[in-house]
C-alpha cells in the first residue's frame, strides 16, 4: 500500500512539474505574426513596373502554386510593380497590449543587387519612420525566379494597444539608374510579447485582372 501511495505521489509530482514547464514556455514565448503582402488592402495602392504599370490587386505576382511556394515565396505570391514614388502600402494589425516588437520585411529584387536606405524606401510604424540604416537585397533572374530573404529593420519598436500600421513607401530614388525603383515584397513579420492579429483580404489574388 505504501508503495502504491508512493508511486501515485511520484506521478502527481511529475505531472505538476510538466504542467508548470508547459505554462512557463507558453507565457514566456514570443508571438509572431506574418502579414502576407498579397492579403493587405491594395485597393488604393499605385504601382509601376519595368514594361507595364499595375496598381491595386494587379500588383500581386504568382498563382499560389506549390512550385511557387517551393521557390521561397510565402503563400505562393508576392507584390511587385513598386517602381514609383506614389507606391505606399499599409500593413495593418492589432496588438492586445502595448509592447516592444521586432519588425522583419521579406524582400526581393528584379533590379539586380540593390541597397535600401531610409532615403529611398521609407519603412515606418504608426507614422514614425524607422531608421533601419541600410538593407542589401540580392537581385534575381526575373520575376518568375524571384529570391527572397528576411531583413530585420528594427528589433525594438513600440506597439500601441489596438491598431498598428507598418507602412512601406517608395521615395524618389535612382534604384533603376535614372528612375525610381523598389523591392518586391513577400511579407512583413512582427514578433512581440503582445498577442497579434490582422484581417487578411484572402480574396485579393482571385481579383487579379480586375479593371
Protein Blocks (a to p, Z undefined) as FASTA:
>chain_A
ZZmmmmmmmmmmmmmmmmmmmmmmmmmpccdddddfklmcfklpccddfkbccehjllpg
cjhiaklmmnopghhiacehilcfkbccddddddfbdcddddddddddfebpadddfklo
ccdeehiacdehiacddddedjklcccddddfbfbdcddehjddddddddddfknopacc
ddddfbdcdddfbdcdddddfklmmmgoiZZ
